[in-house]
Amino acid sequence: MILQVFPLGPLETNAILIGCSQTKQAAVIDPAQGASKYILKESDRQGLLIDKILLTHSHWDHIVDVQELKAKTGAKVYVHPLDAGNVEIPGSDKLPLFFPIQGVKPDHFFHDGELFQVGNLEIQVIHTPGHSPGCVCFYLPKEKTLISGDTLFRGSIGNLTLPTACAAQMWPSLRKLAALPADTRVIPGHGGETTIGQEKWLSKASDIFKE
């Protein structure tokens, strides 16, 4: 597996390039501001073919470069249907935009438990609403890796004060993640890595993080 993280944009959002070492097929997860430039340079260097843009959710800082990357690669855009509207019309989720973002029509809607391939890599979609209705995590069981978006951070969780958030949905989502193997590597939407085992509080998050 090829996996590189690029913290980009004003919120240092983790744009991720993930690829199959054997087939050289690749995907970009959450192309933040500036991701197109850096990721295309790296994918060219490694001889990767980007054919998917995968969104953990549709908040503005995770979608800034979706349109540019799609235009330059022809990659299809994947998102959960409950977050699709803000990909087409950025700002429709009522979060303020600090600069214009060009929308794009998604090509594929995720569903909970869905399995898809990036080359020989098998990825499972885990629907984890809470930070937004359509938040998802991407789980690679063979690689023991979870890409958690803004559902789970190292020692924390996604913001529950935003217009898109719902605390009552977040707690079951975190319990789903708590059930994963303890040695699962977690790459969040912001900040550094952790593991499921390090986040021992996950199943009791509702007692720790108040609305």
Secondary structure, 3 states (H helix, E strand, C coil): CEEEEEEECCCCEEEEEEECCCCCEEEEECCCCCHHHHHHHHHHHHCCEEEEEECCCCCHHHHCCHHHHHHHHCCEEEECHHHHHHHHCCCCCCCCCCCCCCCCCCCEECCCCCEEEECCEEEEEEECCCCCCCCEEEEECCCCEEEEECCEECCEECCCCCCCCCHHHHHHHHHHHHCCCCCCEEEECECCCEECCCCCCHHHHHHHCCC
